[in-house]
């Protein structure tokens, strides 16, 4: 029998990957949102597909955790906006919870026992997000979707977004399916309407200006760029430090986007070296070619990494590889092909610790070991984080 709509008094256990916490009732696991370890809560089940677990919200807090705070956003909580998992958690405790997730995923999926610290980025936990995508409800009101739901929760502001971004679109009705809002590094705001497969520009030039890795970037306002204003420069610095490519060496930047990391690698290898960028989104490659057109040592290839690495490439094997795959990770095929070419260093940038752990397990099989690991709170108030790992040949 389904438990949807049922309420249970439970004691909340540890954090789990995905922004929820583990509780148990009558032999089944409840993944409870809006809770904290050690709390006693009333959990209301909102999803039950049978099997050993179901999903619930903490709708009443009977015994609160000392790490619990009042959510700064009125749209946060059970049945409300699904964008922020940790509004009810103090900022320090958020990073501690994320660090626990990293350690647990590495231990469980990669059999790697490694301490982890999730580092804060400058600027605090609010008003950091520079790119947002909003859904539009049947009445034309913009908002965000609920947790694991297609329902749109209309909002008139967002405490984690740059001030004015949501307000710029909340006071009118829209006929679009979704809206994209970007506030770039120069403070310019770009609004687009998504209708089917097309984005219609309604405000701004459509070209965002950002600064990172010691250069100005002009990229599509709807294209990929880190949403935290300090993230791109921070990650480029760590990647550069760990890649440590030398003059004349060869580097690969896989899932290279608009070439943020390629720009760092190109500076390291110099005019006598080479950098191969592989990226599946042609628009990002177009942005990259335009921004890095003076760096002739960079070669661009448009295509899926998992297909291209299994084919003979018109370049020699690399000394250094940078991997920045999507949330699902690089996967066994890509890891095996990278390892087969025996680069001296692999720098892996990951937005999902579970995917990172799975790929690290495969790198271990292929004769590489985790040498360094850093994690960053690039998405405060959510369960998301960014990890950067350095892999080198060897064991242990």
Protein Blocks (a to p, Z undefined) as FASTA:
>chain_A
ZZehiacddddddddehiiacddeehiacddehiaehiacddddfbdeehjbdcdddfbd
fbdcfkbccdfbfkgcehiafkbmklmpcfklmmmmmmmmmmmmmmmmnopacddddddd
ehijghkbfbdcddddfkopacdddehiabdcddfbdfkbcehklmmmmmpccfbfbdcd
dddfkopacddddehjbccdfedjhiacddeehiacdddfkbccdfbfklmmmmmmmmmm
mnopaehiacddehklnolmmmmmmmmnommlccddddfblklmmmmmmmmmmmmkbccd
eddfklmmmpccfbdcdfbdcddddfkonbjmlmmmmmmnopabdcdddfbfklmmmmmm
mmmmnopacfbdcdddfbghiabdcddddddedeZZ
